[in-house]
Amino acid sequence: MQSVTRVEIATHLAPLFTGELVTRDEVLAAAAHAGARAEVVATLERLPDQRFLELRDLWPALPEVPIESTAVR
């Protein structure tokens, strides 16, 4: 199974961040609406209940998520 990466999260969530604060629930809804894998949604469920202004504001809450996959193909 492929691990979740920040690149994958960004692919699903980038359109959500338009300069307005978004809630954790909005992040989760956007990921589900974008067709994110269950593993991505489960990772995002670990976010604290707060508002986020930019995509990069998620990363301090998800420090274990790598930027991209290091798997060899």
N, C-alpha and C positions, 0 to 999 in steps of 0.2 A: 504494500500500500504506500502510495506517495504521501510524504509528509506535507503539511500546510506550510506555505511560505508567505512572506510579506508581499512578494510579487503577485502571488495568486489572490491574496486578500485585496490588494490594490486594484487588480483587474476587475473585481466585482464591485468595489466600493468607490472608485475614483469619481464617478458621476455624482455621487451623493454630496461631496464636499464642494460647495459653491460659495463659500464665504459666510455662511450662516452656521450657527451652532446646531449640532445634531445630537440627539440622545442615543443612548445605548440601544433602546428599542428600535429607533429608526435605523441604526446600523444593522441590527439583526434582520429587520424587515427588508432592507435593501439587499442584503446578501441573499436572502431567500428568494426575493423577486428576481435577482440576477441569475438564479440557478446555481448558486454555490454548492459545492459538495457538503455533505453532512458534517465532515470533519472540519471544514472551514467554519460553518455555523457553530459547531461545538467549541471551537477555539474562540470565536467572538463572544460566546456566552460567558466567557471568563472576564470580560471587560467590566470595570466598575460602573455603577449606576451614576453616570455623570454626563456632561455634554462635551462634545469634541468639535473644534473649529476646523482642523485640518486632518488629513489622513495620517500624517506623521504623529499626531497626538495620541494615536492608538498604541504606538510601539512601546512606550514606557510601561504600559499595563500588560504587554505581551513580550517580555524580553527574551523568552525562549524560542520565539518564532524566528527562524533564519530568514535572511533576505531572499535567498533563492536556494534551490535544491543543490546539494553537492553530490548527488548520486551520479555514478558513471553509467552512461548508456551504452 
